[in-house]
Amino acid sequence: MANLIMLEFGGFGMIREIKFKLNYIKDRRRAAIIIDELNNVFWVWLGSDITQKTRNQLNSVIDKLRANGHESEGIKVGLRCQNAIIIDQRHLNDPEMAQKYQKLQSLFTMPIKEKGKYLVEITSGTQTTILQQFTVRDKAIAGMLIVSLLDEFPALFIGKNAKNEYAIEGDQPLLRFKVINGSVQLLPGSINLSEKVQKTFSELFSLLS
């Protein structure tokens, strides 16, 4: 079981509990924080129309939550949460920001039950957290690229360092890349991918959709 609660904050740093509803993280007039004990993070939604005064309160609000959590109906929530993941509606056209927003929205697809007026809990025996699930997805994408390369270069040497950067070599160095939030990033010194490799990778990648 994991507790979650949604809070709204304003320009004077005041916070109030609000219902755990998806439409609140689509509202351009709201600044909201979801305390997520499943992933141990604070999800922050900054609507495009909130004032700069409200935006300026974010750091102090998060600092207070990190230090003390939030108490709702006698239950402390978020004491283990430290990281904040910020989704700014003004920048949802940025792929990385859009990926964070996708992760946040996936919280609302999980089976939950009301534990109080505002507090809810995940009711399923979730095997992996949302953030872990997306890490697994990144690994799957890396594997798809490697398989695509094997079609063109059957004998490859594959390595990975502590930074999760992959190195692919045949008779000569071919490719260095990493996958971040579902996006493949080629590193300096890599060859250009042929149309054949790109086509195979695209076909495999479509299976994740």
C-alpha atoms as a printed R data frame, in Angstrom:
    type eleno elety resid chain resno       x      y       z
1   ATOM     1    CA   MET     A     1   0.000  0.000   0.000
2   ATOM     2    CA   ALA     A     2   1.169  3.530  -0.758
3   ATOM     3    CA   ASN     A     3  -0.388  6.846   0.267
4   ATOM     4    CA   LEU     A     4  -0.892  9.803  -2.072
5   ATOM     5    CA   ILE     A     5  -2.341 13.250  -1.541
6   ATOM     6    CA   MET     A     6  -2.701 16.330  -3.733
7   ATOM     7    CA   LEU     A     7  -2.058 19.839  -2.432
8   ATOM     8    CA   GLU     A     8  -2.579 23.229  -4.017
9   ATOM     9    CA   PHE     A     9  -0.265 26.116  -3.123
10  ATOM    10    CA   GLY     A    10  -0.474 29.843  -3.740
11  ATOM    11    CA   GLY     A    11   1.440 33.086  -3.769
12  ATOM    12    CA   PHE     A    12   1.825 33.380  -0.010
13  ATOM    13    CA   GLY     A    13   3.134 29.830   0.418
14  ATOM    14    CA   MET     A    14  -0.161 28.608   1.850
15  ATOM    15    CA   ILE     A    15  -1.243 25.093   0.917
16  ATOM    16    CA   ARG     A    16  -4.592 23.323   0.963
17  ATOM    17    CA   GLU     A    17  -5.627 19.755   0.327
18  ATOM    18    CA   ILE     A    18  -7.616 19.086  -2.836
19  ATOM    19    CA   LYS     A    19  -9.254 15.970  -4.255
20  ATOM    20    CA   PHE     A    20  -7.025 13.485  -6.061
21  ATOM    21    CA   LYS     A    21  -8.353 14.167  -9.562
22  ATOM    22    CA   LEU     A    22  -6.673 14.149 -12.964
23  ATOM    23    CA   ASN     A    23  -8.321 17.379 -14.099
24  ATOM    24    CA   TYR     A    24  -6.371 19.361 -11.489
25  ATOM    25    CA   ILE     A    25  -3.083 18.595 -13.264
26  ATOM    26    CA   LYS     A    26  -4.550 19.881 -16.508
27  ATOM    27    CA   ASP     A    27  -5.833 23.169 -15.104
28  ATOM    28    CA   ARG     A    28  -3.722 26.098 -16.311
29  ATOM    29    CA   ARG     A    29  -4.759 28.164 -13.253
30  ATOM    30    CA   ARG     A    30  -3.460 25.744 -10.608
31  ATOM    31    CA   ALA     A    31  -0.166 25.065  -8.882
32  ATOM    32    CA   ALA     A    32  -0.357 21.614  -7.318
33  ATOM    33    CA   ILE     A    33   1.887 19.088  -5.599
34  ATOM    34    CA   ILE     A    34   1.191 15.372  -5.383
35  ATOM    35    CA   ILE     A    35   2.944 13.658  -2.495
36  ATOM    36    CA   ASP     A    36   3.606 10.193  -3.897
37  ATOM    37    CA   GLU     A    37   4.769  7.518  -1.462
38  ATOM    38    CA   LEU     A    38   4.754  4.871  -4.194
39  ATOM    39    CA   ASN     A    39   7.667  6.549  -5.972
40  ATOM    40    CA   ASN     A    40   8.811  8.654  -2.971
41  ATOM    41    CA   VAL     A    41   8.690 11.899  -4.955
42  ATOM    42    CA   PHE     A    42   6.849 15.207  -5.045
43  ATOM    43    CA   TRP     A    43   5.159 15.723  -8.408
44  ATOM    44    CA   VAL     A    44   4.734 19.430  -9.115
45  ATOM    45    CA   TRP     A    45   2.201 20.792 -11.603
46  ATOM    46    CA   LEU     A    46   2.648 24.447 -12.617
47  ATOM    47    CA   GLY     A    47  -0.254 25.645 -14.742
48  ATOM    48    CA   SER     A    48   0.611 28.104 -17.482
49  ATOM    49    CA   ASP     A    49  -1.537 30.894 -15.998
50  ATOM    50    CA   ILE     A    50  -0.290 30.905 -12.391
51  ATOM    51    CA   THR     A    51   1.434 34.069 -11.219
52  ATOM    52    CA   GLN     A    52   5.166 34.527 -10.800
53  ATOM    53    CA   LYS     A    53   4.498 35.135  -7.112
54  ATOM    54    CA   THR     A    54   3.091 31.620  -6.852
55  ATOM    55    CA   ARG     A    55   6.017 30.155  -8.814
56  ATOM    56    CA   ASN     A    56   8.432 31.844  -6.419
57  ATOM    57    CA   GLN     A    57   6.877 29.964  -3.483
58  ATOM    58    CA   LEU     A    58   7.649 26.515  -4.879
59  ATOM    59    CA   ASN     A    59  11.099 26.009  -3.338
60  ATOM    60    CA   SER     A    60  10.034 27.012   0.165
61  ATOM    61    CA   VAL     A    61   6.915 24.817  -0.006
62  ATOM    62    CA   ILE     A    62   8.948 21.804  -1.158
63  ATOM    63    CA   ASP     A    63  11.596 22.436   1.523
64  ATOM    64    CA   LYS     A    64   8.905 22.365   4.235
65  ATOM    65    CA   LEU     A    65   7.437 19.144   2.863
66  ATOM    66    CA   ARG     A    66  10.884 17.513   2.691
67  ATOM    67    CA   ALA     A    67  11.528 18.396   6.319
68  ATOM    68    CA   ASN     A    68   8.149 17.571   7.825
69  ATOM    69    CA   GLY     A    69   5.977 15.787   5.280
70  ATOM    70    CA   HIS     A    70   2.276 16.646   5.372
71  ATOM    71    CA   GLU     A    71  -0.245 15.543   7.968
72  ATOM    72    CA   SER     A    72  -3.772 14.681   6.855
73  ATOM    73    CA   GLU     A    73  -6.345 13.399   9.342
74  ATOM    74    CA   GLY     A    74  -3.644 12.242  11.718
75  ATOM    75    CA   ILE     A    75  -1.535 10.494   9.043
76  ATOM    76    CA   LYS     A    76   1.896 11.826   8.048
77  ATOM    77    CA   VAL     A    77   2.535 11.594   4.331
78  ATOM    78    CA   GLY     A    78   5.780 12.045   2.393
79  ATOM    79    CA   LEU     A    79   8.421 11.720   5.095
80  ATOM    80    CA   ARG     A    80  10.607  9.623   2.751
81  ATOM    81    CA   CYS     A    81  10.043 11.859  -0.266
82  ATOM    82    CA   GLN     A    82  12.973 14.061  -1.269
83  ATOM    83    CA   ASN     A    83  13.067 14.551  -5.039
84  ATOM    84    CA   ALA     A    84  10.690 16.934  -6.801
85  ATOM    85    CA   ILE     A    85   9.674 16.335 -10.423
86  ATOM    86    CA   ILE     A    86   8.420 19.583 -11.935
87  ATOM    87    CA   ILE     A    87   5.988 19.695 -14.847
88  ATOM    88    CA   ASP     A    88   5.585 23.224 -16.220
89  ATOM    89    CA   GLN     A    89   2.624 23.468 -18.589
90  ATOM    90    CA   ARG     A    90   4.364 26.236 -20.548
91  ATOM    91    CA   HIS     A    91   7.032 23.760 -21.688
92  ATOM    92    CA   LEU     A    92   5.044 20.619 -22.493
93  ATOM    93    CA   ASN     A    93   6.305 20.788 -26.079
94  ATOM    94    CA   ASP     A    94   9.733 19.825 -24.719
95  ATOM    95    CA   PRO     A    95  10.094 15.996 -25.037
96  ATOM    96    CA   GLU     A    96  11.625 15.559 -21.578
97  ATOM    97    CA   MET     A    97   8.909 17.645 -19.928
98  ATOM    98    CA   ALA     A    98   6.221 15.747 -21.860
99  ATOM    99    CA   GLN     A    99   7.696 12.444 -20.667
100 ATOM   100    CA   LYS     A   100   7.531 13.596 -17.036
101 ATOM   101    CA   TYR     A   101   3.908 14.612 -17.558
102 ATOM   102    CA   GLN     A   102   3.136 11.192 -19.008
103 ATOM   103    CA   LYS     A   103   4.583  9.562 -15.899
104 ATOM   104    CA   LEU     A   104   2.530 11.793 -13.638
105 ATOM   105    CA   GLN     A   105  -0.709 11.062 -15.505
106 ATOM   106    CA   SER     A   106  -0.073  7.324 -15.227
107 ATOM   107    CA   LEU     A   107  -0.609  7.619 -11.456
108 ATOM   108    CA   PHE     A   108  -4.289  8.165 -12.162
109 ATOM   109    CA   THR     A   109  -4.593  4.883 -14.086
110 ATOM   110    CA   MET     A   110  -3.799  2.851 -10.968
111 ATOM   111    CA   PRO     A   111  -6.531  1.379  -8.754
112 ATOM   112    CA   ILE     A   112  -6.912  3.604  -5.699
113 ATOM   113    CA   LYS     A   113  -9.286  3.887  -2.765
114 ATOM   114    CA   GLU     A   114 -10.122  6.865  -0.598
115 ATOM   115    CA   LYS     A   115  -8.458  6.684   2.798
116 ATOM   116    CA   GLY     A   116  -9.855  9.981   4.026
117 ATOM   117    CA   LYS     A   117 -11.458 13.100   2.619
118 ATOM   118    CA   TYR     A   118  -8.354 13.839   0.524
119 ATOM   119    CA   LEU     A   119  -5.875 11.041   1.238
120 ATOM   120    CA   VAL     A   120  -5.891  8.065  -1.136
121 ATOM   121    CA   GLU     A   121  -3.884  4.865  -1.395
122 ATOM   122    CA   ILE     A   122  -2.786  2.559  -4.184
123 ATOM   123    CA   THR     A   123  -4.695 -0.671  -3.635
124 ATOM   124    CA   SER     A   124  -2.948 -3.058  -6.037
125 ATOM   125    CA   GLY     A   125   0.183 -5.047  -5.258
126 ATOM   126    CA   THR     A   126   2.258 -2.967  -7.681
127 ATOM   127    CA   GLN     A   127   5.499 -4.797  -8.438
128 ATOM   128    CA   THR     A   128   7.437 -1.789  -9.671
129 ATOM   129    CA   THR     A   129   7.019  1.934  -9.222
130 ATOM   130    CA   ILE     A   130   6.250  4.240 -12.122
131 ATOM   131    CA   LEU     A   131   9.818  5.524 -12.222
132 ATOM   132    CA   GLN     A   132  11.196  1.976 -12.266
133 ATOM   133    CA   GLN     A   133   8.807  1.045 -15.046
134 ATOM   134    CA   PHE     A   134  10.112  3.866 -17.210
135 ATOM   135    CA   THR     A   135  13.703  2.836 -16.467
136 ATOM   136    CA   VAL     A   136  12.845 -0.656 -17.724
137 ATOM   137    CA   ARG     A   137  11.335  0.939 -20.840
138 ATOM   138    CA   ASP     A   138  14.595  2.792 -21.500
139 ATOM   139    CA   LYS     A   139  16.475 -0.512 -21.280
140 ATOM   140    CA   ALA     A   140  14.038 -2.072 -23.740
141 ATOM   141    CA   ILE     A   141  14.637  0.791 -26.182
142 ATOM   142    CA   ALA     A   142  18.411  0.326 -25.870
143 ATOM   143    CA   GLY     A   143  17.968 -3.375 -26.643
144 ATOM   144    CA   MET     A   144  15.885 -2.560 -29.718
145 ATOM   145    CA   LEU     A   145  18.619 -0.324 -31.084
146 ATOM   146    CA   ILE     A   146  21.226 -3.024 -30.488
147 ATOM   147    CA   VAL     A   147  19.072 -5.632 -32.264
148 ATOM   148    CA   SER     A   148  18.603 -3.207 -35.169
149 ATOM   149    CA   LEU     A   149  22.362 -2.787 -35.474
150 ATOM   150    CA   LEU     A   150  22.926 -6.562 -35.435
151 ATOM   151    CA   ASP     A   151  20.980 -6.858 -38.692
152 ATOM   152    CA   GLU     A   152  23.676 -4.806 -40.399
153 ATOM   153    CA   PHE     A   153  26.690 -5.724 -38.242
154 ATOM   154    CA   PRO     A   154  26.291 -9.396 -37.168
155 ATOM   155    CA   ALA     A   155  29.458 -9.519 -35.012
156 ATOM   156    CA   LEU     A   156  29.312 -6.817 -32.364
157 ATOM   157    CA   PHE     A   157  30.961 -6.185 -29.012
158 ATOM   158    CA   ILE     A   158  28.619 -4.456 -26.579
159 ATOM   159    CA   GLY     A   159  29.525 -2.700 -23.342
160 ATOM   160    CA   LYS     A   160  27.868 -0.371 -20.830
161 ATOM   161    CA   ASN     A   161  29.469  1.919 -18.259
162 ATOM   162    CA   ALA     A   162  28.258  3.206 -14.879
163 ATOM   163    CA   LYS     A   163  26.593  6.195 -16.569
164 ATOM   164    CA   ASN     A   164  24.346  3.820 -18.568
165 ATOM   165    CA   GLU     A   165  26.168  4.740 -21.789
166 ATOM   166    CA   TYR     A   166  26.334  1.906 -24.306
167 ATOM   167    CA   ALA     A   167  29.351  1.298 -26.526
168 ATOM   168    CA   ILE     A   168  28.913 -0.790 -29.680
169 ATOM   169    CA   GLU     A   169  31.961 -1.971 -31.628
170 ATOM   170    CA   GLY     A   170  32.553 -4.236 -34.606
171 ATOM   171    CA   ASP     A   171  35.843 -4.234 -36.494
172 ATOM   172    CA   GLN     A   172  35.949 -0.580 -35.471
173 ATOM   173    CA   PRO     A   173  34.032  1.642 -33.021
174 ATOM   174    CA   LEU     A   174  30.503  2.106 -34.320
175 ATOM   175    CA   LEU     A   175  28.228  3.711 -31.816
176 ATOM   176    CA   ARG     A   176  28.004  5.200 -28.347
177 ATOM   177    CA   PHE     A   177  24.579  6.120 -27.022
178 ATOM   178    CA   LYS     A   178  22.353  6.431 -23.998
179 ATOM   179    CA   VAL     A   179  18.592  6.381 -23.536
180 ATOM   180    CA   ILE     A   180  16.991  9.077 -21.385
181 ATOM   181    CA   ASN     A   181  13.232  9.226 -20.793
182 ATOM   182    CA   GLY     A   182  12.544  7.106 -23.866
183 ATOM   183    CA   SER     A   183  14.816  9.111 -26.175
184 ATOM   184    CA   VAL     A   184  17.987  7.712 -27.794
185 ATOM   185    CA   GLN     A   185  20.911 10.142 -27.637
186 ATOM   186    CA   LEU     A   186  23.923  9.381 -29.834
187 ATOM   187    CA   LEU     A   187  27.222 10.379 -28.250
188 ATOM   188    CA   PRO     A   188  30.251 11.972 -29.981
189 ATOM   189    CA   GLY     A   189  32.187  9.650 -32.294
190 ATOM   190    CA   SER     A   190  29.162  7.626 -33.372
191 ATOM   191    CA   ILE     A   191  28.471  6.751 -36.997
192 ATOM   192    CA   ASN     A   192  25.279  7.878 -38.722
193 ATOM   193    CA   LEU     A   193  22.608  5.199 -38.588
194 ATOM   194    CA   SER     A   194  21.765  3.720 -41.976
195 ATOM   195    CA   GLU     A   195  18.223  3.777 -43.339
196 ATOM   196    CA   LYS     A   196  18.038  0.009 -42.770
197 ATOM   197    CA   VAL     A   197  18.922  0.344 -39.091
198 ATOM   198    CA   GLN     A   198  16.533  3.265 -38.630
199 ATOM   199    CA   LYS     A   199  13.688  1.362 -40.318
200 ATOM   200    CA   THR     A   200  14.181 -1.739 -38.158
201 ATOM   201    CA   PHE     A   201  14.414  0.328 -34.989
202 ATOM   202    CA   SER     A   202  11.288  2.282 -35.910
203 ATOM   203    CA   GLU     A   203   9.335 -0.926 -36.451
204 ATOM   204    CA   LEU     A   204  10.439 -2.328 -33.077
205 ATOM   205    CA   PHE     A   205   9.840  0.946 -31.284
206 ATOM   206    CA   SER     A   206   6.259  1.085 -32.556
207 ATOM   207    CA   LEU     A   207   5.536 -2.047 -30.525
208 ATOM   208    CA   LEU     A   208   5.989 -0.007 -27.321
209 ATOM   209    CA   SER     A   209   3.257  2.449 -28.272
